[in-house]
Amino acid sequence: MSARPVDLPMFRREARLWMEAEGEHSYLGLVAAFRRDVDQRLAARAAPIAARHATRRLADAELFFVTKEMTELSIAASASLPPFSLLPEDLPTPTGLIFFETPFFRGASTALSAAVWSRWDGPTASGEYVRDGIWVDWYTDAQRVAGDWERAGEDPEMVRLARTGPRLGYSGDTTVSFSADPAAVARYGMVMPFTPDPDGDPARGELGRCMATLKTAWLLMMQPISSVVEATLDRPSRRRLQRVDEPPAPVRVISLRRTTSTATGSDGRDYHHQWIVRGHWRQQWYPARQVHRPVWIAPHVKGPEGAPMLGGEKVYAWQR
């Protein structure tokens, strides 16, 4: 079943109840599987604290749904994202849940579709201390993962558990400092579901790609390239929430604005073909904040509408 913006309040509720009941056990299992470098006694002390904070993040999170086209742009643009130090003002909200209509990351054993973040000032399970930063929890779309497993012939019991559990499946976490060093802001938190860079630098491995896509989505959703509208809960969605005594929550839908094509150039010549002006980042100075921030210059079509396309490159489907 495809996810819709109006489904996010129920997805969040399911994940919160699961985290309350199973979060501590899940943390310990993932630490044992992925973080052999972490002292198990330290993990046993940290697990209930981490699960409690993850539950609180879900309860407090503002909800964002990223459309398929916006997801594709976030992934593509993140590959060329200039390094920059994350600051509190770069977050769209202090605590949030962002769900991507299609996975924004596919690894050897997982496909991530959502992230939950909040401000964080405290220790991680590996003994590091994050002073003034954020904690990010990563989630899969369990229904999509179950379908992938089923097609790959995986254990039917694993497929069944994925289909019957919460739609958002917990898959690990990351801590990120608000640091002056843009190359060293991402750190593995309690769980590491990612393959590190061969040189051991998490900012350059799978974790780095996930954080780059998330940061790109945050940047784009606050720029004019994006359309941010609040989803209207339909009657069935409202009734499902009422039955479980869950108050309706606003969901902001992040999509791409439509661009216009140009038939005449600045030199006055008439064009007889269309072509793509590539998207790119530009560093823009914000005097009020005294920082540079990457601004995405959107790819757009030039030339008269309906004319043949030169080059045959992919064009993102723009929405209004």
For each residue, the residues with C-beta under 8 A, 3 or more apart:
1: 143
2: 101
3: 7 8 11 65 99 101 141 143 167
4: 7 65
5: 8 65 231 251 253
6: 9 231 232 233 234 237 251
7: 3 4 10 11 167 237
8: 3 5 11 12 63 65 97 99 249 251
9: 6 12 13 63 233 237 241 246 248 249 251
10: 7 13 14 167 237 240 241 246
11: 3 7 8 14 15 99 166 167 168
12: 8 9 15 16 58 61 63 97 168 249
13: 9 10 16 17 241 244 246
14: 10 11 17 18 166 167 168
15: 11 12 18 19 58 139 166 167 168 170
16: 12 13 19 20 55 58 59
17: 13 14 20 21 166
18: 14 15 21 22 23 165 166 170
19: 15 16 22 23 51 54 55 58 170
20: 16 17 23 51 55
21: 17 18
22: 18 19 25 26
23: 18 19 20 26 27 47 50 51 52 54 55 170
24: 27 28 47 48 51
25: 22 28 29
26: 22 23 29 30 51 170
27: 23 24 30 31 43 46 47 50 51 190 191
28: 24 25 31 32 43 44 47
29: 25 26 32 33
30: 26 27 33 34 35 172 190 191 193
31: 27 28 34 35 38 40 43 47 125 190 191
32: 28 29 35 36 40 43
33: 29 30
34: 30 31 172 191 192 193
35: 30 31 32 38 43 125 126 188 190 191 192
36: 32
37: 126
38: 31 35 42 43 125 126 190
39: 42 43 127
40: 31 32 43 44
41: 44 45
42: 38 39 45 46 125 127
43: 27 28 31 32 35 38 39 40 46 47 125 190
44: 28 40 41 47
45: 41 42 48 49
46: 27 42 43 49 50 123 124 125 190
47: 23 24 27 28 31 43 44 50 51 125 190
48: 24 45 51 52
49: 45 46 52 53
50: 23 27 46 47 53 54 125 173 190
51: 19 20 23 24 26 27 47 48 54 55
52: 23 48 49 55 56
53: 49 50 56 57 118 135
54: 19 23 50 51 57 58 116 137 170 173
55: 16 19 20 23 51 52 58 59
56: 52 53 59 60 118
57: 53 54 60 61 95 116 117 118 135 137
58: 12 15 16 19 54 55 61 97 116
59: 16 55 56
60: 56 57 95 118
61: 12 57 58 95 96 97 116 118
62: 92 93 95 96 97 250 252
63: 8 9 12 96 97 99 249 250 251 252
64: 92 96 97 98 99 221 251 252 253 254
65: 3 4 5 8 98 99 101 231 251 252 253 254
66: 70 71 74 98 99 100 101 217 221 254
67: 70 71 101 253 254 255 256 319
68: 71 72 101 102
69: 72 73 255 256 316 317 318 319
70: 66 67 73 74 217 220 226 254 255 256
71: 66 67 68 74 75 100 101 102 104
72: 68 69 75 76 102 316
73: 69 70 76 77 220 256 279 316
74: 66 70 71 77 78 100 104 213 216 217 220
75: 71 72 78 79 104 213 216
76: 72 73 79 279
77: 73 74 80 81 216 220 279 281 296
78: 74 75 81 209 212 213 215 216
79: 75 76 212
80: 77 280 281
81: 77 78 212 215 216 281 294
82: 281 283 294
83: 182 183
84: 182 292 293 294
85: 178 179 180 181 182 185
86: 90 133 134 176 178 179 185 215
87: 90 178 289 291
88: 91 94 119 178
89: 289
90: 86 87 215 218 219 293
91: 88 94 96 117 134 218
92: 62 64 96 218 221 222
93: 62 96
94: 88 91 118 119
95: 57 60 61 62 116 117 118 119
96: 61 62 63 64 91 92 93 116 117
97: 8 12 58 61 62 63 64 114 115 116
98: 64 65 66 114 115 116 214 217
99: 3 8 11 63 64 65 66 113 114 141 168
100: 66 71 74 103 104 113 114 217
101: 2 3 65 66 67 68 71
102: 68 71 72 113
103: 100 106 111 112 113 140 141 144
104: 71 74 75 100 112 113 210 213 214 217
105: 110 111 112 206 209 210 213
106: 103 110 111 112
107: 110 111 112 193 194 195 206
108: 195
109: 193
110: 105 106 107 140 145 171 193
111: 103 105 106 107 140 141 144 145 148
112: 103 104 105 106 107 115 138 139 140 171 210
113: 99 100 102 103 104 139 140 141 144
114: 97 98 99 100 138 139 140 141 168
115: 97 98 112 136 137 138 139 210 214
116: 54 57 58 61 95 96 97 98 136 137 139
117: 57 91 95 96 134 135 136 137 214
118: 53 56 57 60 61 94 95 134 135
119: 88 94 95 132 133 134
120: 130 133 134 135 175
121: 130 131 132 133
122: 129 130
123: 46 127 128 129 130
124: 46 127 128 129 130 175 187 188 189 190
125: 31 35 38 42 43 46 47 50 189 190
126: 35 37 38 188 189 190
127: 39 42 123 124
128: 123 124 175 187
129: 122 123 124
130: 120 121 122 123 124 133 135 175 176 177 187
131: 121 177
132: 119 121 177 178
133: 86 119 120 121 130 175 176 177 178 179 185
134: 86 91 117 118 119 120 175 176 178
135: 53 57 117 118 120 130 173 174 175 176 189
136: 115 116 117 173 174 175 176 189 211 214
137: 54 57 115 116 117 170 172 173
138: 112 114 115 170 171 172 173 174 193 210
139: 15 112 113 114 115 116 168 169 170 171
140: 103 110 111 112 113 114 144 145 168 169 171
141: 3 99 103 111 113 114 144 145 167 168 169
142: 145 146 162 163 165 166 167 168 169
143: 1 3 146 147 162 163 167
144: 103 111 113 140 141 147 148
145: 110 111 140 141 142 148 149 162 169
146: 142 143 149 150 159 162 163
147: 143 144 150 151
148: 111 144 145 151 152
149: 145 146 152 154 155 158 159 162
150: 146 147 153 154 159
151: 147 148
152: 148 149
153: 150
154: 149 150 158 159
155: 149 158 159
156: 159 160
157: 160 161
158: 149 154 155 161 162
159: 146 149 150 154 155 156 162 163
160: 156 157 163 164
161: 157 158 164 165
162: 142 143 145 146 149 158 159 165 169
163: 142 143 146 159 160
164: 160 161
165: 18 142 161 162 169
166: 11 14 15 17 18 142 169
167: 3 7 10 11 14 15 141 142 143
168: 11 12 14 15 99 114 139 140 141 142
169: 139 140 141 142 145 162 165 166
170: 15 18 19 23 26 54 137 138 139
171: 110 112 138 139 140 193
172: 30 34 137 138 189 191 192 193 194
173: 50 54 135 136 137 138 189 190 191
174: 135 136 138 186 187 188 189 207 210 211
175: 120 124 128 130 133 134 135 136 186 187 188 189
176: 86 130 133 134 135 136 185 186 187 211
177: 130 131 132 133 185 187
178: 85 86 87 88 132 133 134 185
179: 85 86 133 182 184 185
180: 85
181: 85 184 185
182: 83 84 85 179 185
183: 83 203
184: 179 181 203
185: 85 86 133 176 177 178 179 181 182 203 211
186: 174 175 176 202 203 207 208 211
187: 124 128 130 174 175 176 177 202
188: 35 124 126 174 175 191 192 194 202 207
189: 124 125 126 135 136 172 173 174 175 192
190: 27 30 31 35 38 43 46 47 50 124 125 126 173
191: 27 30 31 34 35 172 173 188
192: 34 35 172 188 189 196 207
193: 30 34 107 109 110 138 171 172
194: 107 172 188 202 205 206 207 210
195: 107 108 205 206
196: 192 200 201 202 205 206 207
197: 200 201 202 203 204 205 208
198:
199: 204
200: 196 197
201: 196 197 204 205 208
202: 186 187 188 194 196 197 205 207 208
203: 183 184 185 186 197 207 208 211
204: 197 199 201 208
205: 194 195 196 197 201 202 208 209
206: 105 107 194 195 196 209 210
207: 174 186 188 192 194 196 202 203 210 211
208: 186 197 201 202 203 204 205 211 212
209: 78 105 205 206 212 213
210: 104 105 112 115 138 174 194 206 207 213 214
211: 136 174 176 185 186 203 207 208 214 215
212: 78 79 81 208 209 215 216
213: 74 75 78 104 105 209 210 216 217
214: 98 104 115 117 136 210 211 217 218
215: 78 81 86 90 211 212 218 219
216: 74 75 77 78 81 212 213 219 220 296
217: 66 70 74 98 100 104 213 214 220 221 254
218: 90 91 92 214 215 221 222
219: 90 215 216 222 223 293 294 295 296
220: 70 73 74 77 216 217 223 225 226 254 296
221: 64 66 92 217 218 226 228 254
222: 92 218 219 226
223: 219 220 226 295 296
224: 257
225: 220 256 257 296 298
226: 70 220 221 222 223 254 255 256 257
227: 254 255 256 257 319 320
228: 221 252 253 254
229: 252 253 255
230: 250 251 252 253
231: 5 6 65 250 251 252 253
232: 6
233: 6 9 237 238 241 248 251
234: 6 237 238
235: 238 239
236: 239 240
237: 6 7 9 10 233 234 240 241 248
238: 233 234 235 241 242 248
239: 235 236 242 243
240: 10 236 237 243 244
241: 9 10 13 233 237 238 244 246 247 248
242: 238 239 245 246
243: 239 240
244: 13 240 241
245: 242
246: 9 10 13 241 242
247: 241
248: 9 233 237 238 241
249: 8 9 12 63
250: 62 63 230 231
251: 5 6 8 9 63 64 65 230 231 233
252: 62 63 64 65 228 229 230 231
253: 5 64 65 67 228 229 230 231
254: 64 65 66 67 70 217 220 221 226 227 228
255: 67 69 70 226 227 229 319
256: 67 69 70 73 225 226 227 298 316 317 318 319
257: 224 225 226 227 318 319 320
258: 318 319 320
259: 298 300 301 318
260: 300
261: 274 300 301 302 303 304 305
262: 265 271 302 303
263: 270 271 303 304 305
264: 268 269 270 271
265: 262 268 269 271 302
266:
267:
268: 264 265
269: 264 265
270: 263 264 304
271: 262 263 264 265 274 302 303 304 307
272: 303 304 307
273: 303 307 308 309 310
274: 261 271 301 302 303 304 305 307 308 309 310
275: 301 302 303 309 310 311
276: 299 300 301 302 309 311 313 315
277: 299 300 301 302
278: 299
279: 73 76 77 296 297 298 299
280: 80 296 297
281: 77 80 81 82 294 295 296 297
282: 294 295 297
283: 82 292 293 294 295
284: 292 293 294 295
285: 291 292
286: 289 290 291 292 293
287: 290
288:
289: 87 89 286 293
290: 286 287
291: 87 285 286
292: 84 283 284 285 286
293: 84 90 219 283 284 286 289
294: 81 82 84 219 281 282 283 284
295: 219 223 281 282 283 284
296: 77 216 219 220 223 225 279 280 281
297: 279 280 281 282
298: 225 256 259 279
299: 276 277 278 279 315 316
300: 259 260 261 276 277
301: 259 261 274 275 276 277 315
302: 261 262 265 271 274 275 276 277
303: 261 262 263 271 272 273 274 275 307
304: 261 263 270 271 272 274 307
305: 261 263 274
306:
307: 271 272 273 274 303 304
308: 273 274
309: 273 274 275 276 312 315
310: 273 274 275
311: 275 276
312: 309
313: 276
314:
315: 276 299 301 309
316: 69 72 73 256 299
317: 69 256
318: 69 256 257 258 259
319: 67 69 227 255 256 257 258
320: 227 257 258
